[in-house]
Amino acid sequence: MKKRSNFLWPVAIFFMVIMSFGCEQHKQSDLVLHSPTLETTELYENLHKWSGNHTLFGHQNTLAYGYSWSDERNRSDIRDVTGSYPAIYGWDVASFISDHIEADSINKQVILNKYMRYANEGLERGGILTYSWHMENPVTGLNFYDTTQAVNAILPNGDRHDWYKKKLNSLGSFLDELSPEPVIFRPFHEHNGDWFWWGKSSTTEQEYQELWRFTVHYLRDSLGVSNVLWAFSPDRSRMNIDSIQQDYLYAYPGDDYVDIFGFDNYWDVGHPVNKLSEIRQQEQFIESLTEVSKLAHSKKKPFALTETGMEAIPDPKFWTVKLLAAIQANKWTQKLVYVQVWRNATYEPGKPDHYYAPFPGQISADDFIQFYNHERIIFESQLSSIKKKY
């Protein structure tokens, strides 16, 4: 038998290295970031891998407070019910970057340290971080519900542009502290509604797109932030069910500026203003998930339900009959890679029923345990078993 030439082995190894390098470059080229951290690329690839197989569960501010408690170490209403923390930890940049916090330098550092601790606690257990930004109105200084026109003022050449860059500098420093661990960043959400100053009634489509693109360029190119996945998330209530894909793309900044197709949907899961029957709401919930999933697939983007929930959860079967049934409905809805419910903030005065996740004894708690135990649904305790290193 003729002996195989040893010359071929270096050649084979050379081509394997080249192919491997090419695959990694292809993965990174799909991201908004040009030079992402390895951990950010891994999360992005895992989101694609999980799509169709797993749906991660998230909860806003889950470590900061819950039903009738606030800032108790190692506590979460989710953990109190299931024994596990959520897989996705939702936070908001305005919790530690805002004018009223920055006016007091001592208090600012205390607050910043607290939210850095929350972030690191989740990361140390293997959880995933996502941040929205309920920024105060840059022109009036009032809260985010003040719809005085302001977007044009923070764009380049606007008289509040330097103010906005200072905010981004603070955000960039925070993100650098978390690096190389990734963050899903979801700024200027629900922009197709009329309740925020960056919303449809207060700015133009072109101004919104310019704001989004400037924010990407400043964080990525000027500050060198390398650990962000960008999530786009309009609100379902302002999308016509018969033209949902078209409506979803209102003010879309472009494929090069978005990593994740998200949307917020309280409308189809029992919003008090929605007067459709419960059956019809569920049908439209499934339809909305299906159509956004198809659109995300056509753009090769992961697909998420970035905010949802039913305030006070009066439906004892909300988790399995409404939410899980919709996720399981068809091959498109099953591509939902994560779902996040809003916060439990009953400790705040005047908000005794402002909660979106159950706590022990709450009417839907038993159903939530069934939801937790379903093989498709992933909480933090199961997350390490499905993560793949690249």
Sequence and secondary structure as in RCSB ss.txt:
>XXXX:A:sequence
MKKRSNFLWPVAIFFMVIMSFGCEQHKQSDLVLHSPTLETTELYENLHKWSGNHTLFGHQNTLAYGYSWSDERNR
SDIRDVTGSYPAIYGWDVASFISDHIEADSINKQVILNKYMRYANEGLERGGILTYSWHMENPVTGLNFYDTTQA
VNAILPNGDRHDWYKKKLNSLGSFLDELSPEPVIFRPFHEHNGDWFWWGKSSTTEQEYQELWRFTVHYLRDSLGV
SNVLWAFSPDRSRMNIDSIQQDYLYAYPGDDYVDIFGFDNYWDVGHPVNKLSEIRQQEQFIESLTEVSKLAHSKK
KPFALTETGMEAIPDPKFWTVKLLAAIQANKWTQKLVYVQVWRNATYEPGKPDHYYAPFPGQISADDFIQFYNHE
RIIFESQLSSIKKKY
>XXXX:A:secstr
     TTHHHHHHHHHHHHHHHHHHHHHHTSS SS  HHHHHHHHHHHHHTTT EEEEEETTTTEETTEES TT 
 HHHHHHSS  SEEEEEGGGTSSHHHHTSHHHHHHHHHHHHHHHHHHHHTT EEEEE     TTT   TT  S  
HHHHSTTSTTHHHHHHHHHHHHHHHHHHTTS EEEE S STTSSSSTTSTTTS HHHHHHHHHHHHHIIIIIS  
 SEEEEE  BGGGS GGGHHHHHTTT   GGG SEEEEEE GGGT TT  S HHHHHHHHHHHHHHHHHHHHHTT
  EEEEEE  TT   TTIIIIIIIHHHTSSTTGGGEEEEEE    TTSTT TT  SS  TT TTHHHHHHHHHST
TEE HHHHHHH    
